[in-house]
Amino acid sequence: MTAVSDQLVASNVQIARRSSHHTSDRVFRWASYGSALLVLVVLAGILGSMIYGGWPAFSEFGFGFLTSSVWNVGRDQYGAWVAIAGTLTSALIALVIGVPISIGIAIFLTQLCPSWLRRPVSTTIELLAAVPSIIYGMWGLFVFAPLFAQFVQIPVSNLVEGLPFFGTVLYARVPSGVGVLTAGIILAIMIIPFIASITRDILDQIPTMLRESAYGVGCTTWEVVRYVLLPQAGVSIIGAIMLGLGRALGETMAVTFVIGNANRLSLSLFDPGSTIASRIANEFNEASGLHLNALLALGCILFLVTFTVLALARFLISRVKVH
C-alpha cells in the first residue's frame, strides 16, 4: 500500500511539474511575441505620425516638394531638394573618405598588427564610436574648420580659380571653413569606428585554414587579402558600409555645426549647404502651421531613406556564409 501511495504521489508531482513547465513556456512565448510586436507597433506609430504630420505639405506641393529648391517661410513655400541633395552629398563624401580607411584599419588589425598592439588599437576604435556627436560638431566648428579654411580652402581656391571644372567644384567664395565637404569629413570620422569594428569582426570569422593555405602556396599578404579575405567577406563588408551610411544620413548635431545651414544649391563642395536633419534641428522650435508640416515631411523622407538603407544592410549581412 505504501509503495502504491508513493507512486501516486510521484505521478502527481510529475503532472504538476509538466503543467507548470507548459504554463511557463506559454508565458515566455507570449512575452517574446509581445516584445517583438511592440517594436513593430512603435515603428509603425513613428512612421504613421510622420506621414500624418507631413501630409498637408505633400498635399499642398505634391511631387514638387521633392524637386523644388525654394524654402521661404514668409511665403509658406517649401521644397526639400536642397536638404535632400546636401544629405546625399555629405553622406557620399563620408563614404568615399571613410570606407577605405575603415577597411585598412580592419585589415591591419587582423593581418598585420602585432599582438601587443591589437588590443589598444581595437579599444581606441571602439571608444571613438562612443564619443557624442555634439563633441564632433564642436571640435569640427572651433578647431577643424579654421584650420581647414587656412590650409585647404584658401590655397586650393587660389589654385583652381578660373579653371573650367575644378574652379567650380573646389572654389570657396567665402573661405570660412564650414561647408558640405567639411561636414562630409566630420561624418567620415564618425562612421569609421562603426565600419572598422564590424569589418574586423567579419574578417576574424574567416577560417584560419584559408589564410594558411594561401600562404602555403606562396601568396603574399596583399594576395591573401585581395583574393581570399575580401571575396569571402565581401557581402558582409557591404552591409557594414551601408550601416555606416545609415549613420551618416541621420546625423544631426555634428552636421548642424559644420555644414553652414544655407538654403542654396551650389556645385562647390566648399560652399555651405544644409541637410534634412540640420534643417529640422534649426527650425523645428519656431515652426508652426505649414512650416511645421514641411519639416515633418522632411523627417518622413529621411525616415524612409534611412530605414531602407538599414534594412538592406541587415539583409546583406544575413546572407553571409563563411566557408
C-alpha positions as a Markdown table, in Angstrom:
| # | Residue | x | y | z |
|---|---|---|---|---|
| 1 | Met | 0.0 | 0.0 | 0.0 |
| 2 | Thr | 2.8 | 2.4 | 0.9 |
| 3 | Ala | 4.6 | 1.7 | -2.5 |
| 4 | Val | 1.4 | 2.4 | -4.4 |
| 5 | Ser | 0.9 | 5.7 | -2.5 |
| 6 | Asp | 4.4 | 6.8 | -3.2 |
| 7 | Gln | 3.9 | 6.1 | -6.9 |
| 8 | Leu | 0.7 | 8.1 | -6.9 |
| 9 | Val | 2.4 | 11.0 | -5.2 |
| 10 | Ala | 5.4 | 10.9 | -7.6 |
| 11 | Ser | 3.0 | 10.7 | -10.6 |
| 12 | Asn | 1.0 | 13.7 | -9.3 |
| 13 | Val | 4.3 | 15.7 | -8.8 |
| 14 | Gln | 5.4 | 14.9 | -12.3 |
| 15 | Ile | 2.0 | 16.0 | -13.7 |
| 16 | Ala | 2.2 | 19.2 | -11.7 |
| 17 | Arg | 5.7 | 19.9 | -13.0 |
| 18 | Arg | 4.7 | 19.3 | -16.5 |
| 19 | Ser | 1.7 | 21.6 | -16.1 |
| 20 | Ser | 4.0 | 24.3 | -14.6 |
| 21 | His | 6.5 | 23.9 | -17.4 |
| 22 | His | 3.8 | 24.2 | -20.0 |
| 23 | Thr | 2.5 | 27.4 | -18.3 |
| 24 | Ser | 5.9 | 28.9 | -18.1 |
| 25 | Asp | 6.6 | 28.1 | -21.8 |
| 26 | Arg | 3.4 | 29.7 | -22.8 |
| 27 | Val | 4.1 | 32.9 | -20.7 |
| 28 | Phe | 7.6 | 33.1 | -22.1 |
| 29 | Arg | 6.4 | 32.6 | -25.7 |
| 30 | Trp | 3.7 | 35.2 | -25.5 |
| 31 | Ala | 6.1 | 37.6 | -23.7 |
| 32 | Ser | 8.6 | 37.2 | -26.6 |
| 33 | Tyr | 5.8 | 37.7 | -29.2 |
| 34 | Gly | 4.7 | 40.8 | -27.3 |
| 35 | Ser | 8.2 | 42.3 | -27.2 |
| 36 | Ala | 8.6 | 41.7 | -31.0 |
| 37 | Leu | 5.2 | 43.1 | -31.7 |
| 38 | Leu | 5.8 | 46.2 | -29.5 |
| 39 | Val | 8.8 | 47.1 | -31.6 |
| 40 | Leu | 6.8 | 46.8 | -34.8 |
| 41 | Val | 3.9 | 48.8 | -33.3 |
| 42 | Val | 6.3 | 51.6 | -32.2 |
| 43 | Leu | 8.0 | 51.6 | -35.7 |
| 44 | Ala | 4.6 | 51.8 | -37.4 |
| 45 | Gly | 3.5 | 54.5 | -35.0 |
| 46 | Ile | 6.5 | 56.7 | -35.7 |
| 47 | Leu | 6.1 | 56.3 | -39.4 |
| 48 | Gly | 2.4 | 56.9 | -39.2 |
| 49 | Ser | 2.8 | 60.1 | -37.2 |
| 50 | Met | 5.4 | 61.4 | -39.6 |
| 51 | Ile | 3.2 | 60.8 | -42.6 |
| 52 | Tyr | 0.2 | 62.3 | -40.8 |
| 53 | Gly | 2.1 | 65.4 | -39.8 |
| 54 | Gly | 3.7 | 65.9 | -43.2 |
| 55 | Trp | 0.7 | 65.0 | -45.3 |
| 56 | Pro | -0.5 | 68.7 | -45.6 |
| 57 | Ala | 2.8 | 69.6 | -47.1 |
| 58 | Phe | 2.7 | 66.7 | -49.5 |
| 59 | Ser | -0.9 | 67.6 | -50.5 |
| 60 | Glu | -0.1 | 71.3 | -50.9 |
| 61 | Phe | 3.1 | 70.9 | -53.0 |
| 62 | Gly | 2.7 | 67.4 | -54.4 |
| 63 | Phe | 5.8 | 65.9 | -56.1 |
| 64 | Gly | 7.2 | 69.4 | -56.4 |
| 65 | Phe | 8.0 | 69.2 | -52.7 |
| 66 | Leu | 10.8 | 66.8 | -53.6 |
| 67 | Thr | 12.1 | 68.7 | -56.6 |
| 68 | Ser | 11.8 | 72.3 | -55.5 |
| 69 | Ser | 14.7 | 74.2 | -54.0 |
| 70 | Val | 12.6 | 77.1 | -52.6 |
| 71 | Trp | 12.4 | 77.3 | -48.8 |
| 72 | Asn | 10.6 | 80.6 | -48.0 |
| 73 | Val | 9.0 | 80.7 | -44.5 |
| 74 | Gly | 7.4 | 84.1 | -45.1 |
| 75 | Arg | 5.5 | 83.0 | -48.2 |
| 76 | Asp | 4.9 | 79.4 | -47.0 |
| 77 | Gln | 6.7 | 77.9 | -49.9 |
| 78 | Tyr | 8.8 | 74.9 | -49.2 |
| 79 | Gly | 10.9 | 72.5 | -51.2 |
| 80 | Ala | 13.1 | 69.6 | -50.0 |
| 81 | Trp | 15.6 | 69.3 | -52.8 |
| 82 | Val | 18.4 | 71.4 | -51.2 |
| 83 | Ala | 18.2 | 69.4 | -48.0 |
| 84 | Ile | 18.0 | 66.1 | -49.8 |
| 85 | Ala | 21.0 | 67.0 | -52.0 |
| 86 | Gly | 23.0 | 68.1 | -49.0 |
| 87 | Thr | 22.2 | 64.9 | -47.1 |
| 88 | Leu | 23.2 | 62.7 | -50.0 |
| 89 | Thr | 26.3 | 64.6 | -50.9 |
| 90 | Ser | 27.7 | 64.8 | -47.4 |
| 91 | Ala | 26.9 | 61.1 | -46.8 |
| 92 | Leu | 28.6 | 60.2 | -50.1 |
| 93 | Ile | 31.7 | 62.2 | -49.2 |
| 94 | Ala | 31.8 | 60.4 | -45.8 |
| 95 | Leu | 31.7 | 57.0 | -47.5 |
| 96 | Val | 34.4 | 58.0 | -50.1 |
| 97 | Ile | 36.8 | 59.1 | -47.3 |
| 98 | Gly | 35.7 | 56.7 | -44.5 |
| 99 | Val | 35.4 | 53.3 | -46.2 |
| 100 | Pro | 39.0 | 52.8 | -47.5 |
| 101 | Ile | 40.3 | 53.9 | -44.1 |
| 102 | Ser | 37.9 | 51.6 | -42.2 |
| 103 | Ile | 38.8 | 48.6 | -44.3 |
| 104 | Gly | 42.5 | 49.4 | -44.0 |
| 105 | Ile | 42.1 | 49.5 | -40.2 |
| 106 | Ala | 40.3 | 46.2 | -40.2 |
| 107 | Ile | 43.0 | 44.5 | -42.4 |
| 108 | Phe | 45.8 | 45.9 | -40.2 |
| 109 | Leu | 44.2 | 44.6 | -37.0 |
| 110 | Thr | 43.5 | 41.1 | -38.4 |
| 111 | Gln | 46.6 | 40.6 | -40.6 |
| 112 | Leu | 49.5 | 42.9 | -39.8 |
| 113 | Cys | 49.1 | 44.3 | -36.3 |
| 114 | Pro | 51.4 | 42.8 | -33.6 |
| 115 | Ser | 49.6 | 41.0 | -30.8 |
| 116 | Trp | 50.7 | 43.5 | -28.1 |
| 117 | Leu | 49.2 | 46.5 | -30.2 |
| 118 | Arg | 46.0 | 44.9 | -31.3 |
| 119 | Arg | 44.0 | 45.4 | -28.1 |
| 120 | Pro | 44.9 | 49.1 | -27.6 |
| 121 | Val | 44.1 | 49.9 | -31.2 |
| 122 | Ser | 40.8 | 48.0 | -31.1 |
| 123 | Thr | 39.8 | 49.7 | -27.8 |
| 124 | Thr | 40.6 | 53.1 | -29.2 |
| 125 | Ile | 38.5 | 52.5 | -32.3 |
| 126 | Glu | 35.6 | 51.3 | -30.1 |
| 127 | Leu | 35.9 | 54.4 | -27.8 |
| 128 | Leu | 35.7 | 56.7 | -30.8 |
| 129 | Ala | 32.3 | 55.2 | -31.5 |
| 130 | Ala | 31.1 | 56.2 | -28.0 |
| 131 | Val | 32.0 | 59.9 | -28.4 |
| 132 | Pro | 28.8 | 62.0 | -28.5 |
| 133 | Ser | 28.1 | 63.6 | -31.9 |
| 134 | Ile | 27.9 | 67.1 | -30.5 |
| 135 | Ile | 31.5 | 66.8 | -29.4 |
| 136 | Tyr | 32.5 | 66.0 | -33.0 |
| 137 | Gly | 30.4 | 69.0 | -34.1 |
| 138 | Met | 32.1 | 71.4 | -31.6 |
| 139 | Trp | 35.5 | 70.1 | -32.5 |
| 140 | Gly | 34.8 | 70.5 | -36.1 |
| 141 | Leu | 33.5 | 74.1 | -35.8 |
| 142 | Phe | 36.1 | 75.5 | -33.4 |
| 143 | Val | 39.2 | 73.5 | -34.3 |
| 144 | Phe | 38.9 | 71.8 | -37.6 |
| 145 | Ala | 37.0 | 74.4 | -39.6 |
| 146 | Pro | 39.5 | 77.3 | -39.0 |
| 147 | Leu | 42.5 | 75.0 | -39.9 |
| 148 | Phe | 40.6 | 73.7 | -42.9 |
| 149 | Ala | 39.9 | 77.2 | -44.2 |
| 150 | Gln | 43.5 | 78.4 | -43.7 |
| 151 | Phe | 45.4 | 75.4 | -45.0 |
| 152 | Val | 43.0 | 73.9 | -47.6 |
| 153 | Gln | 40.2 | 76.2 | -48.7 |
| 154 | Ile | 42.2 | 79.3 | -49.3 |
| 155 | Pro | 45.2 | 77.7 | -51.1 |
| 156 | Val | 43.0 | 75.4 | -53.2 |
| 157 | Ser | 40.7 | 78.3 | -54.2 |
| 158 | Asn | 43.6 | 80.4 | -55.3 |
| 159 | Leu | 45.0 | 77.4 | -57.2 |
| 160 | Val | 41.8 | 76.5 | -59.1 |
| 161 | Glu | 40.3 | 79.9 | -59.6 |
| 162 | Gly | 39.3 | 80.3 | -63.3 |
| 163 | Leu | 39.7 | 76.6 | -64.2 |
| 164 | Pro | 36.8 | 75.1 | -66.2 |
| 165 | Phe | 35.8 | 72.2 | -63.8 |
| 166 | Phe | 37.9 | 72.4 | -60.6 |
| 167 | Gly | 37.3 | 76.2 | -60.4 |
| 168 | Thr | 33.6 | 75.4 | -59.9 |
| 169 | Val | 33.8 | 72.3 | -57.6 |
| 170 | Leu | 36.7 | 73.4 | -55.4 |
| 171 | Tyr | 36.3 | 77.2 | -55.2 |
| 172 | Ala | 35.2 | 78.8 | -51.9 |
| 173 | Arg | 33.6 | 82.2 | -52.4 |
| 174 | Val | 33.8 | 82.7 | -48.6 |
| 175 | Pro | 36.5 | 80.5 | -47.1 |
| 176 | Ser | 35.1 | 80.2 | -43.6 |
| 177 | Gly | 35.9 | 76.5 | -43.2 |
| 178 | Val | 32.3 | 75.3 | -42.9 |
| 179 | Gly | 30.6 | 73.7 | -45.9 |
| 180 | Val | 29.5 | 70.4 | -47.4 |
| 181 | Leu | 33.0 | 69.0 | -47.7 |
| 182 | Thr | 33.7 | 69.8 | -44.0 |
| 183 | Ala | 30.5 | 68.1 | -43.0 |
| 184 | Gly | 31.5 | 65.0 | -45.1 |
| 185 | Ile | 34.9 | 64.8 | -43.4 |
| 186 | Ile | 33.4 | 65.0 | -39.9 |
| 187 | Leu | 30.9 | 62.4 | -40.9 |
| 188 | Ala | 33.7 | 60.2 | -42.2 |
| 189 | Ile | 35.5 | 60.4 | -38.8 |
| 190 | Met | 32.2 | 59.5 | -37.1 |
| 191 | Ile | 31.4 | 56.4 | -39.2 |
| 192 | Ile | 35.0 | 55.0 | -39.4 |
| 193 | Pro | 34.7 | 53.3 | -35.9 |
| 194 | Phe | 31.5 | 51.5 | -36.9 |
| 195 | Ile | 32.6 | 50.2 | -40.3 |
| 196 | Ala | 36.1 | 49.3 | -39.0 |
| 197 | Ser | 34.8 | 47.3 | -36.0 |
| 198 | Ile | 32.2 | 45.4 | -38.0 |
| 199 | Thr | 34.7 | 44.6 | -40.8 |
| 200 | Arg | 37.3 | 43.5 | -38.3 |
| 201 | Asp | 34.8 | 41.0 | -36.7 |
| 202 | Ile | 33.9 | 39.7 | -40.1 |
| 203 | Leu | 37.5 | 39.1 | -41.1 |
| 204 | Asp | 38.2 | 37.4 | -37.8 |
| 205 | Gln | 35.4 | 34.9 | -38.6 |
| 206 | Ile | 37.0 | 33.6 | -41.7 |
| 207 | Pro | 38.6 | 30.2 | -41.0 |
| 208 | Thr | 42.4 | 30.4 | -40.4 |
| 209 | Met | 42.8 | 27.4 | -42.7 |
| 210 | Leu | 42.1 | 29.5 | -45.7 |
| 211 | Arg | 44.7 | 32.1 | -44.8 |
| 212 | Glu | 47.3 | 29.3 | -44.0 |
| 213 | Ser | 46.5 | 27.5 | -47.3 |
| 214 | Ala | 47.0 | 30.7 | -49.3 |
| 215 | Tyr | 50.3 | 31.5 | -47.5 |
| 216 | Gly | 51.3 | 27.8 | -48.1 |
| 217 | Val | 51.1 | 28.1 | -51.8 |
| 218 | Gly | 53.3 | 31.2 | -51.8 |
| 219 | Cys | 50.8 | 34.1 | -51.7 |
| 220 | Thr | 51.8 | 37.4 | -50.3 |
| 221 | Thr | 49.8 | 39.3 | -47.7 |
| 222 | Trp | 48.3 | 41.5 | -50.4 |
| 223 | Glu | 47.3 | 38.5 | -52.4 |
| 224 | Val | 45.7 | 36.8 | -49.3 |
| 225 | Val | 43.7 | 39.9 | -48.6 |
| 226 | Arg | 42.8 | 40.6 | -52.3 |
| 227 | Tyr | 41.9 | 37.0 | -53.4 |
| 228 | Val | 40.9 | 35.3 | -50.1 |
| 229 | Leu | 39.6 | 37.6 | -47.4 |
| 230 | Leu | 37.8 | 40.2 | -49.3 |
| 231 | Pro | 35.9 | 37.8 | -51.6 |
| 232 | Gln | 34.8 | 35.7 | -48.6 |
| 233 | Ala | 33.6 | 38.8 | -46.6 |
| 234 | Gly | 32.5 | 41.0 | -49.5 |
| 235 | Val | 28.8 | 40.9 | -48.9 |
| 236 | Ser | 29.1 | 41.4 | -45.2 |
| 237 | Ile | 31.5 | 44.4 | -45.7 |
| 238 | Ile | 28.9 | 45.9 | -48.0 |
| 239 | Gly | 26.4 | 45.5 | -45.2 |
| 240 | Ala | 28.8 | 47.2 | -42.8 |
| 241 | Ile | 29.3 | 50.1 | -45.2 |
| 242 | Met | 25.5 | 50.6 | -45.5 |
| 243 | Leu | 25.2 | 50.6 | -41.7 |
| 244 | Gly | 27.7 | 53.4 | -41.7 |
| 245 | Leu | 25.7 | 55.1 | -44.5 |
| 246 | Gly | 22.6 | 55.0 | -42.3 |
| 247 | Arg | 24.5 | 56.7 | -39.5 |
| 248 | Ala | 25.8 | 59.4 | -41.9 |
| 249 | Leu | 22.3 | 60.0 | -43.3 |
| 250 | Gly | 20.7 | 60.6 | -40.0 |
| 251 | Glu | 23.4 | 62.5 | -38.2 |
| 252 | Thr | 22.1 | 65.8 | -36.8 |
| 253 | Met | 24.2 | 67.8 | -34.4 |
| 254 | Ala | 27.6 | 67.4 | -35.8 |
| 255 | Val | 26.4 | 68.3 | -39.3 |
| 256 | Thr | 24.4 | 71.2 | -38.0 |
| 257 | Phe | 27.6 | 72.7 | -36.5 |
| 258 | Val | 29.8 | 72.5 | -39.6 |
| 259 | Ile | 27.7 | 72.5 | -42.8 |
| 260 | Gly | 26.8 | 76.2 | -42.7 |
| 261 | Asn | 23.0 | 75.7 | -42.9 |
| 262 | Ala | 22.5 | 77.7 | -46.1 |
| 263 | Asn | 19.4 | 77.0 | -48.2 |
| 264 | Arg | 21.1 | 77.2 | -51.6 |
| 265 | Leu | 22.4 | 74.8 | -54.2 |
| 266 | Ser | 26.0 | 75.1 | -55.2 |
| 267 | Leu | 28.3 | 73.0 | -57.2 |
| 268 | Ser | 31.2 | 73.9 | -55.0 |
| 269 | Leu | 32.0 | 71.4 | -52.1 |
| 270 | Phe | 33.5 | 74.3 | -50.1 |
| 271 | Asp | 30.2 | 76.3 | -50.0 |
| 272 | Pro | 27.7 | 76.0 | -47.1 |
| 273 | Gly | 24.7 | 73.8 | -47.5 |
| 274 | Ser | 22.1 | 72.0 | -45.4 |
| 275 | Thr | 20.8 | 68.5 | -44.7 |
| 276 | Ile | 17.4 | 67.2 | -43.8 |
| 277 | Ala | 18.5 | 66.7 | -40.2 |
| 278 | Ser | 20.2 | 70.0 | -39.8 |
| 279 | Arg | 17.2 | 71.9 | -41.2 |
| 280 | Ile | 14.8 | 70.2 | -38.8 |
| 281 | Ala | 17.2 | 70.9 | -35.8 |
| 282 | Asn | 17.5 | 74.6 | -36.7 |
| 283 | Glu | 13.8 | 75.4 | -37.5 |
| 284 | Phe | 11.6 | 73.0 | -35.5 |
| 285 | Asn | 11.3 | 75.1 | -32.4 |
| 286 | Glu | 9.9 | 78.1 | -34.2 |
| 287 | Ala | 7.8 | 76.2 | -36.7 |
| 288 | Ser | 4.0 | 76.3 | -36.9 |
| 289 | Gly | 1.3 | 75.6 | -39.5 |
| 290 | Leu | 2.5 | 74.6 | -42.9 |
| 291 | His | 6.1 | 75.2 | -41.9 |
| 292 | Leu | 5.8 | 72.5 | -39.3 |
| 293 | Asn | 4.1 | 70.2 | -41.8 |
| 294 | Ala | 7.0 | 70.7 | -44.2 |
| 295 | Leu | 9.6 | 69.8 | -41.5 |
| 296 | Leu | 7.6 | 66.7 | -40.6 |
| 297 | Ala | 7.5 | 65.8 | -44.3 |
| 298 | Leu | 11.3 | 66.1 | -44.4 |
| 299 | Gly | 11.5 | 63.9 | -41.4 |
| 300 | Cys | 9.3 | 61.3 | -43.1 |
| 301 | Ile | 11.6 | 61.3 | -46.2 |
| 302 | Leu | 14.7 | 60.9 | -44.0 |
| 303 | Phe | 13.0 | 58.1 | -42.1 |
| 304 | Leu | 12.1 | 56.2 | -45.2 |
| 305 | Val | 15.6 | 56.6 | -46.8 |
| 306 | Thr | 17.4 | 55.6 | -43.6 |
| 307 | Phe | 15.1 | 52.7 | -42.9 |
| 308 | Thr | 15.5 | 51.4 | -46.4 |
| 309 | Val | 19.3 | 51.6 | -46.2 |
| 310 | Leu | 19.5 | 49.8 | -42.8 |
| 311 | Ala | 17.0 | 47.1 | -43.9 |
| 312 | Leu | 19.1 | 46.4 | -47.0 |
| 313 | Ala | 22.2 | 46.3 | -44.8 |
| 314 | Arg | 20.7 | 43.7 | -42.5 |
| 315 | Phe | 19.6 | 41.7 | -45.4 |
| 316 | Leu | 23.1 | 41.6 | -46.9 |
| 317 | Ile | 24.7 | 40.7 | -43.5 |
| 318 | Ser | 22.2 | 37.9 | -43.0 |
| 319 | Arg | 23.3 | 36.3 | -46.3 |
| 320 | Val | 26.9 | 36.0 | -45.2 |
| 321 | Lys | 28.2 | 32.4 | -45.3 |
| 322 | Val | 31.6 | 31.7 | -44.0 |
| 323 | His | 33.1 | 28.6 | -45.7 |
